[in-house]
């Protein structure tokens, strides 16, 4: 699977995760993350909730509007783990 398809898959997963957290709407703000000049992931925001896709770790971390970690999931698996 090429990067475009991977990214689109993550976008759909993030949208579902943010909606499950109570976010409303369809327009997700998306920011490319660069660290030391290298692509490392993307940040998504919808209705105050946010998610960060860390490419190297293959994880999506979801945060509440106050910045608390809500959920951590494998980016390409259906098995989710809730943050404590």
MOGI-V549490 format. One record per pair of residues at least 4 apart in sequence whose C-alpha atoms are under 7 Angstrom apart, sorted by the first residue. I is the first residue (numbers start at 0). J is the second residue. Records with the same first field share a line. If there is no record, write none. Layout:
I: J, J
This chain:
0: 4, 5
1: 5
2: 6
3: 7
4: 8
5: 9
6: 10
7: 11
8: 12
9: 13, 74
10: 14
11: 15
12: 16
13: 17, 50
14: 18
15: 19
16: 20
17: 21, 22, 45, 48
18: 22, 23
22: 45, 46, 48
23: 46
26: 45
27: 43, 44, 45
28: 43, 44, 45
29: 41, 42, 43, 44
30: 41, 42, 43
31: 40, 41, 42
32: 38, 39, 40, 41, 42
33: 37, 38, 39
34: 38, 39
39: 53, 54, 55
40: 52, 53, 54
41: 51, 52
42: 50, 51, 52
43: 49, 50, 51
44: 48, 49, 50
45: 49
47: 64
48: 62, 63, 64
49: 61, 62, 63
50: 59, 60, 61, 62
51: 59, 60, 61
52: 58, 59, 60
53: 57, 58, 59
54: 58
57: 73, 74
58: 71, 72, 73, 74
59: 71, 72, 73, 74
60: 70, 71, 72
61: 68, 69, 70, 71
62: 66, 67, 68, 69
63: 67, 68, 69
68: 82
69: 81, 82
70: 80, 81, 82
71: 79, 80, 81, 82
72: 79, 80
73: 79
